[in-house]
């Protein structure tokens, strides 16, 4: 039996933000082929460092891991956008320092996930969030570049949530940085198509949307 496990943050653990509706894990289970299992170990609010706490909860019979993490790391770094800078170059240099720290943490985390020796996919951070502005989207591009480069370096498939969740309706009214039922359904569909269609026997990055 194939068993898909979701690790990460509230992109997957979104039940609180879709009250009385189906969260992402239920939508994944609904789309998976008959006989497949889906398990949620992702935790709302988790950062890259928090994945270490999720790994012991990955079931031994897991056949595929899907990782969506980094949004809260970007959120914690958002205060940098309000700091004064003399030039645009100075501002970018400050952002680059934060991205360097994220890169180190993300690569270390990804290696710990890959140590489980399970077929693994990673997700980008979506950026069509209605309540963020151009500066935040520009900064998110740096975080997503780190994630994409890590995926390519490890030969992992990449689910690009920037393309998957590209409309305001994909975000929850309760908290517009979280996926709505509509967005969750699109995420679940992309994940399940990726798992069904990707050749995990070949270390090659394919982008799924």
N, C-alpha and C positions, 0 to 999 in steps of 0.2 A: 504494500500500500504506500502511495506517495503522501508525503506530509510536509506541507508548506508552513514555515514559521516566520512570523513578522517581528523584526526587532527595530527598535528606534524610539520615536517620541509620539506626540499626539497626532501626527499625520496618520498613524495607524491606530493609536489608542484615543479615538475621538468620541467615544460613547457619551461623555459628559456634554458634548456640544451639539449632539443630535438627539435630544430627549424624545423618547417614544418613537424613534426611528432606528433604522438599521445602521450600526457603525461599520467601519471598513471591514473588520474581521468577519462579520456576518455576511457582508456583501461578497467577500472573497470566497467564503464557504459555499455560497449560493452559485457562484460561477464555476468553481472547480469541477472537474469531471466526477462522475459518480464513483464513490469509493475512496476519493481523496480526502485528506484531513487538512484543517487549517488551525493553527494555534497562534495566539497573540502573547508575546512576551514584552512587546514595546510598552513604555511607560510615559504617560503624559508628563512633559516637563524635562525629560531626559536630555542630557548633553552627550557629546562624544565620550567623555570620561565615564558616563553612566552605563555605557554598554557593557562594561566589565561586570556589572551587577546583574545583567540580563543573561549573560552567557551560561551560567550554571542552570538556568531555567529552561534552556533549549532541550526539548525531548531527545532522548537517545535515538529514536527512530525517525528524526527529521530527515527529509530527503532534499529539501530546498530551503535556503535562507534568503529573506529579502530584507534589506537594511535601508531605513530612511532616518537619517540623523544629521544634525548640523544646523537646523533652523534655530534652535535655542542658543547655540553658540553664537550665531549671527546676531540674535536678539540681544544677548549680553554685551556684544561689542558695539551695539548701535549708539551708545553714548559717545563714542568717538566722533560721530557726525556732528555733535554739538560743540566740540572743542574748537577754540580759535586756532587759525593757521594764517601765516603771513602770505603764503602762496598756495596755489593749487598743488604744486609739487610737494610742498611740505605736508599738506593734507593727505596726499596719496602715500607718502612715505610712512605716515602714522598708520594708515590703513594696512600698508604692506607688512608692518610689524605684527599686527593682529592676525593677518592671514598666514604669516610664517608660523606663528604659534598654533593656529588651527591646522595647518598642513602637517606639522609634526604629530599633533594629537590624533588627527584623523588617520594618518598612515599607521601609527602604532595600534590604534583601535582596530583597523581593518586587518592587520596581521593577526591579531588575537581572534578575530572572527574566522579568518581563513584557516587558523590552526585547528578548527573543528573538522576540517576536511569534508565540508558539505558544499554542493553546488550553491553558489552565492551570487546575488544580484544587488546592486546599490541604486538608490534613487537620488536625483537632484532635489534641491529646495525650490518649491514653486515661488513665483515672484509676481503673479498677477493679483496679489492681495489688495483689495479695494482701499485699505486704510494706509498704505505706505506710498511714499513719494518717489520721485526720480532718484534722489540721492541714495535712498535705501536700496532701490533696485540696482543701482550701479555698484553699491557695495556687495550686494548679494551675488553679483556676477563673479566677484573674486572668490567667494566661498564655493560657488558652483564650479568654477574652474578647478579648484583644488579637488573636489569630488570627482569630476570627470577625468582628471589626470590620474587620480588614484585608481579609478576603474580601468582605464587603459593600461596602466602599469601592471595591473594584476590580471588583465585579460578577462574582465568581468562584464556581463551585460549591464546596461545602464537604462533605467526607466526615467525618462526626462519629464518630471512633474511640471516643469515650466510650460511644456506644450500640452500636457494632459489637462491641467487645471488652468485654463486660460481665459475664463469668464467669471464675472462677479458672482454669478449664481453657484459657482463651485465652492464658495466659502460660506461658512456657517453664520447665520444672523446673530446667534448667541455670542460668538467670538469670531470676527472675520479673519483671523489668522489660522483658523482651523478648517478642515474640509467639511463641507455640507454633505447631505445625503447624496446630492447630485455629483459633487466632486468625489465623494467616496466611491460611488459606483464607477466613475471613470477610472479612478486609481485601481480598483479591484479588477476591472476589465483589462487594463494595461498589464497588471501583474500576471494575471492568468494567461493572457496571450503570450507574454514573454516566457513563462514557464513551459507552456505547451510547445512553443515554436523555437526556442533557443537550443542550440547544440552545446550543452555544458561540457561535452567531451573535448571541445576545442577551446583553447585559451584565446578568445577573440572578443573584443568589445563590439557589441551591436547596440544601437540606441533604439529603445522601444517607446512608443507614444500611443 
